[in-house]
Amino acid sequence: MAVPDVDVPVVGAGPAGLSAAVLLGRLGRLGIDTRSPVRTLPGIGNDEIAPVGHLLDVYFDADLTAYTRGRPYAVWRILNPQTQGALIAPDGSTRWTYNLAFDPERESPADYPAKRCAELIRHAVGAPDLAVRVRSALPSQLGIAIAKRFRSGRVFLVGDAAHRFPPTGGFGMNTGVRDAHNPAWKPAAVLRGQAGEDLLASYEAERVPVARFNAAQSMRNAERMAGTGVLFTEPGAPAAIEDAAGHEPRTGPATAVGHRAARMRAAAPGRARRCGWPTTMAPPT
């Protein structure tokens, strides 16, 4: 069965663009951007709601093994009067991101040079002399965007190109992996003459409802999390809360792993990760 190629203009592919029998669009940045080039195709747009919050994502290198040894947490939520945010460990040792509240109406990434970001990270860790190499500081938003269509002919949107969720719950990557499996085998069957083009239409029928359900679940998680008061946006909020309760504000390391801990599925089988909730990353005792 002869199958015509799909022609799509792609930045960086030269003046002729890109020709292929099947094209999967997956571009996006950590579930934040949904600006895939294939979104310029007819009929593909966004159903988007206003973001519920904004973050500054600071990507940095620092050796924190002295703080994480024996405590393989995926996320450390930091609450202290100097800074509040989430330390996320892509490799659990030297490569990190620190996500903190960011107001694009009052500030810009230029207000966060490397020196300021490094100081915030030192406050978060509780190590004033920590060696920090800041690689980038980029704004992001907590919100939902879902493509109106996941398919145009034999062009398929998968992962971040198809949907954006808040990161609360880890649904973005899991949904994207399942997205990619679906148009991996169906176009192959069509190209081999084992199925008709109608099989390709089932991609949207199967994946769009899942994306919408998971987006709603992610948003519910974000709203619940905000309701706990852990998503502070004012630097003095923890101190004000403790002052009102008659306690001295805590500025030193937490004496325990965290005030609360929520189990998370570990990357390695048979091993549990937790979410730490300390004032800083106290060294293990």
C-alpha atoms as an extended CHARMM CRD file, in Angstrom:
* protein
*
       285  EXT
         1         1  MET       CA              0.0000000000        0.0000000000        0.0000000000  PROA      1               0.0000000000
         2         2  ALA       CA              1.5460000000        3.3170000000       -1.0590000000  PROA      2               0.0000000000
         3         3  VAL       CA              1.5100000000        5.8810000000        1.7230000000  PROA      3               0.0000000000
         4         4  PRO       CA              2.3550000000        9.5270000000        0.9260000000  PROA      4               0.0000000000
         5         5  ASP       CA              4.8260000000       11.3210000000        3.1560000000  PROA      5               0.0000000000
         6         6  VAL       CA              3.8510000000       13.9580000000        5.6770000000  PROA      6               0.0000000000
         7         7  ASP       CA              5.5030000000       17.3260000000        4.9990000000  PROA      7               0.0000000000
         8         8  VAL       CA              5.9580000000       19.5660000000        8.0520000000  PROA      8               0.0000000000
         9         9  PRO       CA              8.0010000000       22.7670000000        8.4080000000  PROA      9               0.0000000000
        10        10  VAL       CA             10.3770000000       22.2790000000       11.3620000000  PROA      10              0.0000000000
        11        11  VAL       CA             12.7980000000       24.8520000000       12.7260000000  PROA      11              0.0000000000
        12        12  GLY       CA             16.3490000000       23.6240000000       12.1270000000  PROA      12              0.0000000000
        13        13  ALA       CA             15.3650000000       21.1290000000        9.4370000000  PROA      13              0.0000000000
        14        14  GLY       CA             16.3730000000       23.4390000000        6.5660000000  PROA      14              0.0000000000
        15        15  PRO       CA             14.2080000000       25.1670000000        3.9410000000  PROA      15              0.0000000000
        16        16  ALA       CA             12.7010000000       21.8820000000        2.8020000000  PROA      16              0.0000000000
        17        17  GLY       CA             11.3280000000       21.1110000000        6.2550000000  PROA      17              0.0000000000
        18        18  LEU       CA             10.7960000000       17.4690000000        7.1540000000  PROA      18              0.0000000000
        19        19  SER       CA              9.1720000000       14.6280000000        5.2430000000  PROA      19              0.0000000000
        20        20  ALA       CA              8.2090000000       11.3770000000        6.9000000000  PROA      20              0.0000000000
        21        21  ALA       CA              5.6340000000        8.6210000000        6.6680000000  PROA      21              0.0000000000
        22        22  VAL       CA              4.6330000000        9.2840000000       10.2970000000  PROA      22              0.0000000000
        23        23  LEU       CA              5.5830000000       12.1430000000       12.6190000000  PROA      23              0.0000000000
        24        24  LEU       CA              5.3460000000       12.1710000000       16.4270000000  PROA      24              0.0000000000
        25        25  GLY       CA              5.4500000000       15.6290000000       17.9980000000  PROA      25              0.0000000000
        26        26  ARG       CA              6.7180000000       15.4860000000       21.5640000000  PROA      26              0.0000000000
        27        27  LEU       CA              8.4750000000       18.8160000000       22.1760000000  PROA      27              0.0000000000
        28        28  GLY       CA              8.0580000000       20.5920000000       25.4920000000  PROA      28              0.0000000000
        29        29  ARG       CA             10.0640000000       21.5520000000       28.5720000000  PROA      29              0.0000000000
        30        30  LEU       CA              9.3820000000       19.5200000000       31.7110000000  PROA      30              0.0000000000
        31        31  GLY       CA              5.6380000000       19.5970000000       31.1760000000  PROA      31              0.0000000000
        32        32  ILE       CA              5.7080000000       23.4020000000       31.0590000000  PROA      32              0.0000000000
        33        33  ASP       CA              5.8870000000       24.4310000000       27.3970000000  PROA      33              0.0000000000
        34        34  THR       CA              3.4800000000       23.0890000000       24.8090000000  PROA      34              0.0000000000
        35        35  ARG       CA              4.9770000000       25.0170000000       21.8890000000  PROA      35              0.0000000000
        36        36  SER       CA              5.6770000000       22.0910000000       19.5820000000  PROA      36              0.0000000000
        37        37  PRO       CA              6.1700000000       23.0700000000       15.9140000000  PROA      37              0.0000000000
        38        38  VAL       CA              3.4810000000       20.5760000000       14.8910000000  PROA      38              0.0000000000
        39        39  ARG       CA              0.9090000000       22.7080000000       16.7060000000  PROA      39              0.0000000000
        40        40  THR       CA              0.9070000000       24.9950000000       13.6560000000  PROA      40              0.0000000000
        41        41  LEU       CA             -0.8960000000       22.2960000000       11.6940000000  PROA      41              0.0000000000
        42        42  PRO       CA             -4.5720000000       22.9680000000       10.8860000000  PROA      42              0.0000000000
        43        43  GLY       CA             -7.0400000000       22.0650000000       13.6120000000  PROA      43              0.0000000000
        44        44  ILE       CA             -4.5060000000       21.7120000000       16.4350000000  PROA      44              0.0000000000
        45        45  GLY       CA             -4.7830000000       24.2830000000       19.2120000000  PROA      45              0.0000000000
        46        46  ASN       CA             -5.0160000000       24.4990000000       22.9890000000  PROA      46              0.0000000000
        47        47  ASP       CA             -7.7690000000       24.2030000000       25.5280000000  PROA      47              0.0000000000
        48        48  GLU       CA             -6.0540000000       26.0550000000       28.3520000000  PROA      48              0.0000000000
        49        49  ILE       CA             -7.1050000000       27.3460000000       31.7620000000  PROA      49              0.0000000000
        50        50  ALA       CA             -5.4850000000       30.1910000000       33.6450000000  PROA      50              0.0000000000
        51        51  PRO       CA             -2.4640000000       29.0300000000       35.6770000000  PROA      51              0.0000000000
        52        52  VAL       CA             -2.9820000000       28.5490000000       39.3940000000  PROA      52              0.0000000000
        53        53  GLY       CA              0.5620000000       29.6090000000       40.1890000000  PROA      53              0.0000000000
        54        54  HSD       CA              3.9860000000       30.5230000000       38.8760000000  PROA      54              0.0000000000
        55        55  LEU       CA              7.4130000000       29.1810000000       39.7500000000  PROA      55              0.0000000000
        56        56  LEU       CA             11.0420000000       29.9800000000       39.1480000000  PROA      56              0.0000000000
        57        57  ASP       CA             12.9720000000       26.8030000000       38.3860000000  PROA      57              0.0000000000
        58        58  VAL       CA             16.6350000000       27.1140000000       39.3560000000  PROA      58              0.0000000000
        59        59  TYR       CA             18.8210000000       24.3980000000       37.8660000000  PROA      59              0.0000000000
        60        60  PHE       CA             22.1070000000       23.9840000000       39.7100000000  PROA      60              0.0000000000
        61        61  ASP       CA             25.0110000000       21.7090000000       40.5980000000  PROA      61              0.0000000000
        62        62  ALA       CA             26.0090000000       21.1060000000       44.2130000000  PROA      62              0.0000000000
        63        63  ASP       CA             27.3230000000       18.0990000000       46.0830000000  PROA      63              0.0000000000
        64        64  LEU       CA             24.5720000000       17.3650000000       48.6350000000  PROA      64              0.0000000000
        65        65  THR       CA             25.4760000000       13.7500000000       49.3310000000  PROA      65              0.0000000000
        66        66  ALA       CA             26.3290000000       14.6390000000       52.9300000000  PROA      66              0.0000000000
        67        67  TYR       CA             22.6840000000       15.6750000000       53.3750000000  PROA      67              0.0000000000
        68        68  THR       CA             20.9680000000       12.9770000000       51.3400000000  PROA      68              0.0000000000
        69        69  ARG       CA             22.9940000000        9.9420000000       52.4150000000  PROA      69              0.0000000000
        70        70  GLY       CA             20.5790000000        7.2960000000       53.6620000000  PROA      70              0.0000000000
        71        71  ARG       CA             17.5850000000        9.4800000000       52.7960000000  PROA      71              0.0000000000
        72        72  PRO       CA             16.7670000000        8.9740000000       49.0890000000  PROA      72              0.0000000000
        73        73  TYR       CA             13.9180000000       11.4970000000       48.8940000000  PROA      73              0.0000000000
        74        74  ALA       CA             12.7490000000       12.5830000000       45.4660000000  PROA      74              0.0000000000
        75        75  VAL       CA             11.5340000000       15.9850000000       46.7260000000  PROA      75              0.0000000000
        76        76  TRP       CA             12.5400000000       18.1370000000       49.7000000000  PROA      76              0.0000000000
        77        77  ARG       CA              9.9990000000       20.8270000000       50.5710000000  PROA      77              0.0000000000
        78        78  ILE       CA             11.7910000000       23.6400000000       52.3330000000  PROA      78              0.0000000000
        79        79  LEU       CA              9.9970000000       25.9950000000       54.7530000000  PROA      79              0.0000000000
        80        80  ASN       CA             12.0190000000       28.6360000000       56.5410000000  PROA      80              0.0000000000
        81        81  PRO       CA             11.8100000000       32.4310000000       56.8870000000  PROA      81              0.0000000000
        82        82  GLN       CA             14.5170000000       32.9990000000       54.2710000000  PROA      82              0.0000000000
        83        83  THR       CA             13.1050000000       30.8140000000       51.5110000000  PROA      83              0.0000000000
        84        84  GLN       CA             10.3310000000       28.3450000000       50.7130000000  PROA      84              0.0000000000
        85        85  GLY       CA             10.3150000000       25.9400000000       47.8280000000  PROA      85              0.0000000000
        86        86  ALA       CA             11.0600000000       22.4350000000       46.6230000000  PROA      86              0.0000000000
        87        87  LEU       CA             14.4590000000       20.8630000000       46.0470000000  PROA      87              0.0000000000
        88        88  ILE       CA             14.1690000000       18.1390000000       43.4260000000  PROA      88              0.0000000000
        89        89  ALA       CA             16.8990000000       15.5680000000       42.8880000000  PROA      89              0.0000000000
        90        90  PRO       CA             17.2360000000       14.3270000000       39.2900000000  PROA      90              0.0000000000
        91        91  ASP       CA             20.2510000000       12.2150000000       40.2640000000  PROA      91              0.0000000000
        92        92  GLY       CA             20.0880000000       12.3900000000       44.0680000000  PROA      92              0.0000000000
        93        93  SER       CA             23.5720000000       13.7650000000       44.5480000000  PROA      93              0.0000000000
        94        94  THR       CA             24.9730000000       16.6840000000       42.5260000000  PROA      94              0.0000000000
        95        95  ARG       CA             22.3250000000       17.7120000000       39.9770000000  PROA      95              0.0000000000
        96        96  TRP       CA             19.3270000000       19.5900000000       41.4030000000  PROA      96              0.0000000000
        97        97  THR       CA             16.5150000000       22.0150000000       40.7700000000  PROA      97              0.0000000000
        98        98  TYR       CA             15.0950000000       24.4410000000       43.3000000000  PROA      98              0.0000000000
        99        99  ASN       CA             11.5370000000       25.5680000000       42.5460000000  PROA      99              0.0000000000
       100       100  LEU       CA             10.2600000000       28.6450000000       44.3490000000  PROA      100             0.0000000000
       101       101  ALA       CA              7.2440000000       30.9250000000       44.0680000000  PROA      101             0.0000000000
       102       102  PHE       CA              7.5450000000       33.5840000000       41.3700000000  PROA      102             0.0000000000
       103       103  ASP       CA              5.2710000000       36.5200000000       40.5330000000  PROA      103             0.0000000000
       104       104  PRO       CA              5.6570000000       37.5280000000       36.8630000000  PROA      104             0.0000000000
       105       105  GLU       CA              3.5970000000       40.6680000000       37.5130000000  PROA      105             0.0000000000
       106       106  ARG       CA              6.1580000000       42.0210000000       39.9810000000  PROA      106             0.0000000000
       107       107  GLU       CA              9.4610000000       40.4210000000       38.9870000000  PROA      107             0.0000000000
       108       108  SER       CA             11.3820000000       38.8290000000       36.1530000000  PROA      108             0.0000000000
       109       109  PRO       CA             14.0970000000       36.1890000000       35.8640000000  PROA      109             0.0000000000
       110       110  ALA       CA             16.6020000000       39.0500000000       35.6140000000  PROA      110             0.0000000000
       111       111  ASP       CA             15.8630000000       39.7510000000       39.2820000000  PROA      111             0.0000000000
       112       112  TYR       CA             17.3850000000       36.3620000000       40.0900000000  PROA      112             0.0000000000
       113       113  PRO       CA             21.0450000000       36.4550000000       39.0380000000  PROA      113             0.0000000000
       114       114  ALA       CA             23.2330000000       33.4780000000       39.8210000000  PROA      114             0.0000000000
       115       115  LYS       CA             24.5340000000       35.0330000000       43.0460000000  PROA      115             0.0000000000
       116       116  ARG       CA             21.0360000000       35.5440000000       44.4800000000  PROA      116             0.0000000000
       117       117  CYS       CA             19.9340000000       32.0500000000       43.4370000000  PROA      117             0.0000000000
       118       118  ALA       CA             23.0130000000       30.5330000000       45.0890000000  PROA      118             0.0000000000
       119       119  GLU       CA             22.2230000000       32.3230000000       48.3580000000  PROA      119             0.0000000000
       120       120  LEU       CA             18.6310000000       31.0730000000       48.3080000000  PROA      120             0.0000000000
       121       121  ILE       CA             19.8850000000       27.5350000000       47.7210000000  PROA      121             0.0000000000
       122       122  ARG       CA             22.3050000000       27.8440000000       50.6630000000  PROA      122             0.0000000000
       123       123  HSD       CA             19.4240000000       28.9880000000       52.8810000000  PROA      123             0.0000000000
       124       124  ALA       CA             17.3310000000       26.0490000000       51.6440000000  PROA      124             0.0000000000
       125       125  VAL       CA             20.0620000000       23.5290000000       52.3550000000  PROA      125             0.0000000000
       126       126  GLY       CA             21.1510000000       25.1590000000       55.6140000000  PROA      126             0.0000000000
       127       127  ALA       CA             24.7880000000       25.3670000000       54.5070000000  PROA      127             0.0000000000
       128       128  PRO       CA             26.1320000000       28.9610000000       54.2790000000  PROA      128             0.0000000000
       129       129  ASP       CA             29.4260000000       27.8580000000       52.6850000000  PROA      129             0.0000000000
       130       130  LEU       CA             27.9780000000       25.4080000000       50.1640000000  PROA      130             0.0000000000
       131       131  ALA       CA             29.6220000000       25.4780000000       46.7320000000  PROA      131             0.0000000000
       132       132  VAL       CA             26.8480000000       26.0780000000       44.1840000000  PROA      132             0.0000000000
       133       133  ARG       CA             27.0100000000       26.3590000000       40.4040000000  PROA      133             0.0000000000
       134       134  VAL       CA             23.7890000000       27.8600000000       39.0330000000  PROA      134             0.0000000000
       135       135  ARG       CA             23.1300000000       26.7650000000       35.4670000000  PROA      135             0.0000000000
       136       136  SER       CA             19.8240000000       28.5170000000       34.7670000000  PROA      136             0.0000000000
       137       137  ALA       CA             16.8010000000       30.2000000000       36.3470000000  PROA      137             0.0000000000
       138       138  LEU       CA             13.6670000000       29.9480000000       34.2120000000  PROA      138             0.0000000000
       139       139  PRO       CA             10.0220000000       30.7890000000       34.9290000000  PROA      139             0.0000000000
       140       140  SER       CA              7.2790000000       28.1900000000       34.6820000000  PROA      140             0.0000000000
       141       141  GLN       CA              3.6230000000       27.9650000000       35.5860000000  PROA      141             0.0000000000
       142       142  LEU       CA              1.2630000000       25.5370000000       37.2690000000  PROA      142             0.0000000000
       143       143  GLY       CA             -1.6380000000       25.0550000000       34.9350000000  PROA      143             0.0000000000
       144       144  ILE       CA             -3.3360000000       22.8750000000       32.3740000000  PROA      144             0.0000000000
       145       145  ALA       CA             -3.1680000000       22.9910000000       28.5950000000  PROA      145             0.0000000000
       146       146  ILE       CA             -4.4830000000       20.1940000000       26.4030000000  PROA      146             0.0000000000
       147       147  ALA       CA             -4.3570000000       20.1720000000       22.6240000000  PROA      147             0.0000000000
       148       148  LYS       CA             -7.7640000000       20.3290000000       20.9770000000  PROA      148             0.0000000000
       149       149  ARG       CA             -6.6110000000       17.5240000000       18.7120000000  PROA      149             0.0000000000
       150       150  PHE       CA             -3.9100000000       14.9170000000       19.2550000000  PROA      150             0.0000000000
       151       151  ARG       CA             -3.7250000000       13.9630000000       15.5900000000  PROA      151             0.0000000000
       152       152  SER       CA             -3.7250000000       15.5740000000       12.1650000000  PROA      152             0.0000000000
       153       153  GLY       CA             -3.5500000000       12.8870000000        9.4720000000  PROA      153             0.0000000000
       154       154  ARG       CA             -0.4490000000       10.8920000000       10.3130000000  PROA      154             0.0000000000
       155       155  VAL       CA              1.0100000000       13.5300000000       12.6130000000  PROA      155             0.0000000000
       156       156  PHE       CA              0.5180000000       12.6300000000       16.2840000000  PROA      156             0.0000000000
       157       157  LEU       CA              1.0430000000       14.7180000000       19.4030000000  PROA      157             0.0000000000
       158       158  VAL       CA              2.4460000000       12.8590000000       22.4060000000  PROA      158             0.0000000000
       159       159  GLY       CA              3.6770000000       13.8690000000       25.8410000000  PROA      159             0.0000000000
       160       160  ASP       CA              4.3410000000       17.5570000000       26.4760000000  PROA      160             0.0000000000
       161       161  ALA       CA              3.2760000000       18.5050000000       22.9630000000  PROA      161             0.0000000000
       162       162  ALA       CA             -0.2010000000       17.1190000000       23.6670000000  PROA      162             0.0000000000
       163       163  HSD       CA             -0.8030000000       18.1610000000       27.2690000000  PROA      163             0.0000000000
       164       164  ARG       CA              0.5570000000       20.1450000000       30.1930000000  PROA      164             0.0000000000
       165       165  PHE       CA             -0.2770000000       19.2720000000       33.7990000000  PROA      165             0.0000000000
       166       166  PRO       CA              0.8350000000       20.6580000000       37.1470000000  PROA      166             0.0000000000
       167       167  PRO       CA              3.6760000000       18.4390000000       38.4030000000  PROA      167             0.0000000000
       168       168  THR       CA              1.6940000000       17.4200000000       41.5020000000  PROA      168             0.0000000000
       169       169  GLY       CA              1.3320000000       13.6770000000       41.2050000000  PROA      169             0.0000000000
       170       170  GLY       CA              3.7940000000       12.8590000000       38.4550000000  PROA      170             0.0000000000
       171       171  PHE       CA              1.0750000000       12.2830000000       35.8570000000  PROA      171             0.0000000000
       172       172  GLY       CA              2.8170000000       14.1320000000       33.0270000000  PROA      172             0.0000000000
       173       173  MET       CA              5.5900000000       11.6690000000       32.2370000000  PROA      173             0.0000000000
       174       174  ASN       CA              3.4290000000        8.6230000000       32.9410000000  PROA      174             0.0000000000
       175       175  THR       CA              0.7290000000        9.8780000000       30.5770000000  PROA      175             0.0000000000
       176       176  GLY       CA              3.3410000000       10.7340000000       27.9400000000  PROA      176             0.0000000000
       177       177  VAL       CA              4.8990000000        7.2640000000       28.0240000000  PROA      177             0.0000000000
       178       178  ARG       CA              1.5110000000        5.6990000000       27.3990000000  PROA      178             0.0000000000
       179       179  ASP       CA              0.8510000000        8.2640000000       24.6470000000  PROA      179             0.0000000000
       180       180  ALA       CA              4.0160000000        7.2200000000       22.8210000000  PROA      180             0.0000000000
       181       181  HSD       CA              3.2510000000        3.5030000000       22.9870000000  PROA      181             0.0000000000
       182       182  ASN       CA             -0.0640000000        3.9680000000       21.1810000000  PROA      182             0.0000000000
       183       183  PRO       CA              1.1490000000        5.5810000000       17.9060000000  PROA      183             0.0000000000
       184       184  ALA       CA              4.2540000000        3.4100000000       17.9210000000  PROA      184             0.0000000000
       185       185  TRP       CA              2.4560000000        0.2460000000       16.8480000000  PROA      185             0.0000000000
       186       186  LYS       CA             -0.6450000000        1.5420000000       15.0830000000  PROA      186             0.0000000000
       187       187  PRO       CA              1.0840000000        3.4390000000       12.2380000000  PROA      187             0.0000000000
       188       188  ALA       CA              3.4670000000        0.4820000000       11.8690000000  PROA      188             0.0000000000
       189       189  ALA       CA              0.4880000000       -1.7980000000       11.2480000000  PROA      189             0.0000000000
       190       190  VAL       CA             -0.9210000000        0.6490000000        8.6780000000  PROA      190             0.0000000000
       191       191  LEU       CA              2.4070000000        1.0510000000        6.8690000000  PROA      191             0.0000000000
       192       192  ARG       CA              2.7960000000       -2.7340000000        6.6700000000  PROA      192             0.0000000000
       193       193  GLY       CA             -0.6720000000       -3.0740000000        5.1600000000  PROA      193             0.0000000000
       194       194  GLN       CA             -1.9550000000       -4.9930000000        8.1910000000  PROA      194             0.0000000000
       195       195  ALA       CA             -4.6300000000       -2.3880000000        9.0560000000  PROA      195             0.0000000000
       196       196  GLY       CA             -6.4660000000        0.4660000000        7.4380000000  PROA      196             0.0000000000
       197       197  GLU       CA             -6.1040000000        4.1870000000        8.1280000000  PROA      197             0.0000000000
       198       198  ASP       CA             -9.1680000000        4.0100000000       10.3860000000  PROA      198             0.0000000000
       199       199  LEU       CA             -6.9800000000        2.4260000000       13.0670000000  PROA      199             0.0000000000
       200       200  LEU       CA             -5.1320000000        5.7290000000       13.4600000000  PROA      200             0.0000000000
       201       201  ALA       CA             -8.3370000000        7.4960000000       14.4950000000  PROA      201             0.0000000000
       202       202  SER       CA             -8.4720000000        5.3920000000       17.6560000000  PROA      202             0.0000000000
       203       203  TYR       CA             -5.4370000000        7.2390000000       19.0630000000  PROA      203             0.0000000000
       204       204  GLU       CA             -7.4440000000       10.3220000000       19.9820000000  PROA      204             0.0000000000
       205       205  ALA       CA            -10.4030000000        8.2840000000       21.2100000000  PROA      205             0.0000000000
       206       206  GLU       CA             -8.1470000000        6.3820000000       23.6070000000  PROA      206             0.0000000000
       207       207  ARG       CA             -5.6760000000        9.0400000000       24.7780000000  PROA      207             0.0000000000
       208       208  VAL       CA             -7.6180000000       12.3250000000       24.9920000000  PROA      208             0.0000000000
       209       209  PRO       CA             -9.9550000000       11.1190000000       27.7990000000  PROA      209             0.0000000000
       210       210  VAL       CA             -6.9520000000        9.8530000000       29.7610000000  PROA      210             0.0000000000
       211       211  ALA       CA             -5.1460000000       13.1840000000       29.3840000000  PROA      211             0.0000000000
       212       212  ARG       CA             -8.2040000000       15.1280000000       30.5490000000  PROA      212             0.0000000000
       213       213  PHE       CA             -8.7390000000       12.8400000000       33.5520000000  PROA      213             0.0000000000
       214       214  ASN       CA             -5.0890000000       13.0050000000       34.5970000000  PROA      214             0.0000000000
       215       215  ALA       CA             -5.0090000000       16.7750000000       34.1310000000  PROA      215             0.0000000000
       216       216  ALA       CA             -7.9950000000       17.1520000000       36.4610000000  PROA      216             0.0000000000
       217       217  GLN       CA             -6.3800000000       14.8440000000       39.0190000000  PROA      217             0.0000000000
       218       218  SER       CA             -3.1400000000       16.8330000000       38.8790000000  PROA      218             0.0000000000
       219       219  MET       CA             -5.0490000000       20.0620000000       39.4450000000  PROA      219             0.0000000000
       220       220  ARG       CA             -6.9250000000       18.5740000000       42.4020000000  PROA      220             0.0000000000
       221       221  ASN       CA             -3.5980000000       17.5510000000       43.9050000000  PROA      221             0.0000000000
       222       222  ALA       CA             -2.2490000000       21.0780000000       43.4300000000  PROA      222             0.0000000000
       223       223  GLU       CA             -5.3210000000       22.6050000000       45.0670000000  PROA      223             0.0000000000
       224       224  ARG       CA             -5.1050000000       20.2190000000       48.0200000000  PROA      224             0.0000000000
       225       225  MET       CA             -1.4430000000       20.9950000000       48.4150000000  PROA      225             0.0000000000
       226       226  ALA       CA             -2.1110000000       24.7220000000       48.3940000000  PROA      226             0.0000000000
       227       227  GLY       CA             -4.7760000000       24.1560000000       51.0450000000  PROA      227             0.0000000000
       228       228  THR       CA             -2.1910000000       22.7380000000       53.4400000000  PROA      228             0.0000000000
       229       229  GLY       CA             -0.3830000000       26.0760000000       53.4790000000  PROA      229             0.0000000000
       230       230  VAL       CA              2.8620000000       24.5440000000       52.2520000000  PROA      230             0.0000000000
       231       231  LEU       CA              2.9450000000       26.6130000000       49.0520000000  PROA      231             0.0000000000
       232       232  PHE       CA              3.9960000000       29.8490000000       50.7430000000  PROA      232             0.0000000000
       233       233  THR       CA              4.3900000000       32.8550000000       48.4950000000  PROA      233             0.0000000000
       234       234  GLU       CA              5.5240000000       35.3790000000       51.1100000000  PROA      234             0.0000000000
       235       235  PRO       CA              9.0300000000       35.0010000000       52.5950000000  PROA      235             0.0000000000
       236       236  GLY       CA              7.8910000000       35.7850000000       56.1380000000  PROA      236             0.0000000000
       237       237  ALA       CA              4.9340000000       33.3950000000       56.1760000000  PROA      237             0.0000000000
       238       238  PRO       CA              6.5030000000       30.5720000000       58.2240000000  PROA      238             0.0000000000
       239       239  ALA       CA              7.8580000000       33.0060000000       60.8030000000  PROA      239             0.0000000000
       240       240  ALA       CA              4.4820000000       34.7480000000       61.0660000000  PROA      240             0.0000000000
       241       241  ILE       CA              2.7070000000       31.4340000000       61.6400000000  PROA      241             0.0000000000
       242       242  GLU       CA              5.1290000000       30.3620000000       64.3510000000  PROA      242             0.0000000000
       243       243  ASP       CA              5.0330000000       33.7990000000       66.0020000000  PROA      243             0.0000000000
       244       244  ALA       CA              1.2320000000       33.5800000000       66.1690000000  PROA      244             0.0000000000
       245       245  ALA       CA              1.5230000000       30.1750000000       67.8270000000  PROA      245             0.0000000000
       246       246  GLY       CA              3.9290000000       31.5370000000       70.4190000000  PROA      246             0.0000000000
       247       247  HSD       CA              6.9960000000       29.7670000000       69.0550000000  PROA      247             0.0000000000
       248       248  GLU       CA             10.3560000000       31.1820000000       68.0690000000  PROA      248             0.0000000000
       249       249  PRO       CA             10.8470000000       31.0770000000       64.3010000000  PROA      249             0.0000000000
       250       250  ARG       CA             13.0460000000       28.1650000000       63.2450000000  PROA      250             0.0000000000
       251       251  THR       CA             15.9990000000       29.1240000000       61.1010000000  PROA      251             0.0000000000
       252       252  GLY       CA             18.2700000000       26.1440000000       61.7050000000  PROA      252             0.0000000000
       253       253  PRO       CA             18.1690000000       22.6000000000       60.3570000000  PROA      253             0.0000000000
       254       254  ALA       CA             15.2200000000       20.3920000000       61.1860000000  PROA      254             0.0000000000
       255       255  THR       CA             15.9920000000       17.7660000000       63.8000000000  PROA      255             0.0000000000
       256       256  ALA       CA             13.9900000000       15.1220000000       61.9710000000  PROA      256             0.0000000000
       257       257  VAL       CA             13.6510000000       14.0570000000       58.3720000000  PROA      257             0.0000000000
       258       258  GLY       CA             10.4500000000       16.0190000000       58.0210000000  PROA      258             0.0000000000
       259       259  HSD       CA              7.3910000000       17.2390000000       59.8160000000  PROA      259             0.0000000000
       260       260  ARG       CA              5.3530000000       15.0740000000       57.4600000000  PROA      260             0.0000000000
       261       261  ALA       CA              6.3700000000       12.4270000000       54.9710000000  PROA      261             0.0000000000
       262       262  ALA       CA              4.4230000000       11.0590000000       52.0180000000  PROA      262             0.0000000000
       263       263  ARG       CA              5.5240000000        7.8550000000       50.3460000000  PROA      263             0.0000000000
       264       264  MET       CA              6.4450000000        8.0500000000       46.7100000000  PROA      264             0.0000000000
       265       265  ARG       CA              7.1190000000        5.2350000000       44.3040000000  PROA      265             0.0000000000
       266       266  ALA       CA             10.8540000000        4.7000000000       44.0080000000  PROA      266             0.0000000000
       267       267  ALA       CA             12.7640000000        4.6140000000       40.7510000000  PROA      267             0.0000000000
       268       268  ALA       CA             14.4120000000        1.3540000000       41.8760000000  PROA      268             0.0000000000
       269       269  PRO       CA             12.1390000000       -1.6730000000       42.4680000000  PROA      269             0.0000000000
       270       270  GLY       CA             11.5620000000       -2.5850000000       46.0800000000  PROA      270             0.0000000000
       271       271  ARG       CA             12.7500000000        0.7420000000       47.4430000000  PROA      271             0.0000000000
       272       272  ALA       CA             10.6170000000        3.5340000000       48.8540000000  PROA      272             0.0000000000
       273       273  ARG       CA             11.2250000000        7.2360000000       48.4830000000  PROA      273             0.0000000000
       274       274  ARG       CA              9.6390000000        9.8970000000       50.6160000000  PROA      274             0.0000000000
       275       275  CYS       CA              8.9360000000       13.5590000000       50.4330000000  PROA      275             0.0000000000
       276       276  GLY       CA             10.8700000000       15.4330000000       53.1180000000  PROA      276             0.0000000000
       277       277  TRP       CA              9.3240000000       18.5360000000       54.7350000000  PROA      277             0.0000000000
       278       278  PRO       CA             12.1750000000       20.0980000000       56.7710000000  PROA      278             0.0000000000
       279       279  THR       CA             13.0930000000       23.7110000000       57.4630000000  PROA      279             0.0000000000
       280       280  THR       CA             16.4040000000       22.9280000000       55.7450000000  PROA      280             0.0000000000
       281       281  MET       CA             18.2210000000       19.8060000000       54.5890000000  PROA      281             0.0000000000
       282       282  ALA       CA             19.6330000000       18.7670000000       57.9490000000  PROA      282             0.0000000000
       283       283  PRO       CA             22.5520000000       16.3160000000       57.7680000000  PROA      283             0.0000000000
       284       284  PRO       CA             21.5980000000       12.8010000000       58.8840000000  PROA      284             0.0000000000
       285       285  THR       CA             22.3230000000       11.9710000000       62.5070000000  PROA      285             0.0000000000
